[in-house]
Structure formats: C-alpha cells, structure tokens
C-alpha cells in the first residue's frame, strides 16, 4: 500500500510543477533520492497524461481494496 501511495504522489507531480526545483539528494538520503528519481521519471509528462495515470492508479487501488465477493 505504501508503494502505491508513493506512486500516486509521483504521478501527481506533473500536475503541480513543470520541473524539479532542487538537485538530486545525496546517496545517504535514500528516501528523498527515490522520490527525486521517481519525479524525474515523470517530469516530461503532460498534465493530461499525469491526470490519466493518477485516475487509473486510483481505480486500481479501489478495485484491490474492494472486498472479494
């Protein structure tokens, strides 16, 4: 679940900003470095692409969370 939320956070970044405003964090700051790398991977996406990816991920999470019938 935590990875899914991280994915959603990175998918929403292009909706908020066009580029990464800071340099890549150092090797010992693994959490922020992973976030920076994930954000950099989606930096070139358009707002529409980012929105579609975000919606798709939310739908996928809702399906996974739904009780099995």
Residue, then its C-alpha position, 0 to 999 in steps of 0.5 A: x500500500x505504501x508503494x502505491x501511495x508513493x506512486x500516486x504522489x509521483x504521478x501527481x507531480x506533473x500536475x503541480x510543477x513543470x520541473x524539479x526545483x532542487x538537485x538530486x539528494x545525496x546517496x545517504x538520503x535514500x528516501x528523498x533520492x527515490x522520490x527525486x528519481x521517481x519525479x524525474x521519471x515523470x517530469x516530461x509528462x503532460x498534465x493530461x497524461x499525469x491526470x490519466x495515470x493518477x485516475x487509473x492508479x486510483x481505480x486500481x487501488x479501489x478495485x484491490x481494496x474492494x472486498x472479494x465477493 
